[in-house]
């Protein structure tokens, strides 16, 4: 599929994804892909389903095509001129047929999720003796090497390797849910991003990425470089939360007070919202004071993004993929809301002649920390 210098390439197959045959490309109507920092990435591909000739008397040709069966792998590539990026690497999980009364009006839709769905297929009861969260994460990720996973693991602020005589970490869930549970302890995230090359994926376990270089700027009402079609802002003053309480230290057996510090995340705004809400810290059993402090800090860090931006991006004018889970600059909307944001979610909608990206950005307050946004 090609539109104004942008090309979409689809690869598909049961084990190894190969370029889709002309039959599928000709029937392709639209593609939607969503990337989020809190959920698995997903895709939906819509085909026009027709029946013609005696070969199609029994059933639609697309339904008979083994390439579109659930469980098959789909890789979507986007090319902007000579630059090609992997938009999605996922697994088909669902089919839907909507027959039509008129010729060519039947629609066949396949839906799927990124390859992390394969980490969520089997609940397990597994012990991880003498292993901290980073070791457990690396071990679990390495067991999915056939999906081309490259581990990218960042250590938490507190590493406490458990002593087997005091306790053993036990997994009572799927690999994916356990990795998310371990990440949540520190307001970390776990997700899989496609690329850098087809059939390769990066498995990231660590804090939200707020120290990297911003992506190409989003520009609204900015003359000839405008690339944002619409944008709106929300400022939720009730989101930021202070956490305090007590914990029975498992090492000393003494009760210790627990209280958060100001957010440890790198600031993106000059006027962060105050911690208006107060929450009691209720510790799980078996924590020491440092672990409890880290849990309380994670609760505060996860609550601080009071400002949310929703908008729609013209991909032809932007000339690139807006990557979720990274930083981007926004300009042309005034002093309060100009500046750097964290990209929380991006939905790509592609059809012949049109490619738009709907985005959700967040940060902890208003006011830019830098006088200008780099384009």
Rosetta blueprint (number, residue, H / E / L):
1 X L
2 X E
3 X E
4 X L
5 X L
6 X E
7 X E
8 X E
9 X E
10 X E
11 X E
12 X E
13 X E
14 X L
15 X L
16 X L
17 X L
18 X E
19 X E
20 X L
21 X L
22 X H
23 X H
24 X H
25 X H
26 X H
27 X H
28 X E
29 X E
30 X E
31 X E
32 X E
33 X E
34 X E
35 X E
36 X E
37 X L
38 X L
39 X L
40 X L
41 X L
42 X E
43 X E
44 X E
45 X E
46 X E
47 X E
48 X E
49 X E
50 X L
51 X L
52 X L
53 X L
54 X H
55 X H
56 X H
57 X L
58 X L
59 X L
60 X L
61 X H
62 X H
63 X H
64 X H
65 X L
66 X H
67 X H
68 X H
69 X L
70 X L
71 X L
72 X L
73 X E
74 X E
75 X E
76 X E
77 X E
78 X E
79 X E
80 X E
81 X L
82 X L
83 X E
84 X E
85 X E
86 X E
87 X E
88 X E
89 X E
90 X E
91 X E
92 X E
93 X E
94 X E
95 X E
96 X E
97 X E
98 X E
99 X L
100 X L
101 X L
102 X L
103 X L
104 X L
105 X L
106 X E
107 X E
108 X E
109 X E
110 X E
111 X E
112 X E
113 X E
114 X E
115 X H
116 X H
117 X H
118 X H
119 X H
120 X H
121 X L
122 X L
123 X L
124 X E
125 X E
126 X E
127 X E
128 X E
129 X L
130 X L
131 X L
132 X L
133 X H
134 X H
135 X H
136 X H
137 X H
138 X H
139 X H
140 X H
141 X H
142 X H
143 X L
144 X L
145 X H
146 X H
147 X H
148 X L
149 X E
150 X E
151 X E
152 X E
153 X E
154 X L
155 X L
156 X L
157 X L
158 X L
159 X L
160 X L
161 X L
162 X L
163 X L
164 X L
165 X L
166 X L
167 X L
168 X L
169 X E
170 X E
171 X E
172 X E
173 X E
174 X L
175 X H
176 X H
177 X H
178 X H
179 X H
180 X H
181 X H
182 X H
183 X H
184 X H
185 X L
186 X L
187 X L
188 X L
189 X E
190 X E
191 X E
192 X E
193 X E
194 X E
195 X L
196 X L
197 X L
198 X L
199 X L
200 X L
201 X E
202 X E
203 X E
204 X E
205 X E
206 X E
207 X L
208 X L
209 X L
210 X L
211 X L
212 X L
213 X L
214 X L
215 X E
216 X E
217 X E
218 X E
219 X E
220 X L
221 X L
222 X L
223 X H
224 X H
225 X H
226 X L
227 X L
228 X E
229 X E
230 X E
231 X E
232 X E
233 X E
234 X E
235 X E
236 X L
237 X L
238 X L
239 X L
240 X L
241 X E
242 X E
243 X E
244 X E
245 X E
246 X E
247 X E
248 X E
249 X L
250 X L
251 X L
252 X L
253 X L
254 X L
255 X E
256 X E
257 X E
258 X E
259 X E
260 X L
261 X L
262 X L
263 X L
264 X L
265 X L
266 X L
267 X L
268 X L
269 X E
270 X E
271 X E
272 X E
273 X L
274 X L
275 X L
276 X L
277 X E
278 X E
279 X E
280 X E
281 X E
282 X E
283 X L
284 X L
285 X L
286 X L
287 X L
288 X L
289 X H
290 X H
291 X H
292 X H
293 X H
294 X H
295 X H
296 X H
297 X H
298 X H
299 X H
300 X H
301 X H
302 X H
303 X H
304 X L
305 X L
306 X L
307 X E
308 X E
309 X E
310 X E
311 X E
312 X E
313 X E
314 X E
315 X H
316 X H
317 X H
318 X H
319 X L
320 X L
321 X L
322 X L
323 X L
324 X L
325 X L
326 X L
327 X E
328 X E
329 X E
330 X E
331 X E
332 X L
333 X L
334 X L
335 X L
336 X L
337 X L
338 X L
339 X E
340 X E
341 X E
342 X E
343 X E
344 X E
345 X E
346 X E
347 X E
348 X E
349 X E
350 X E
351 X E
352 X L
353 X L
354 X E
355 X E
356 X E
357 X E
358 X E
359 X E
360 X E
361 X E
362 X E
363 X E
364 X L
365 X E
366 X E
367 X E
368 X E
369 X L
370 X L
371 X L
372 X L
373 X L
374 X L
375 X L
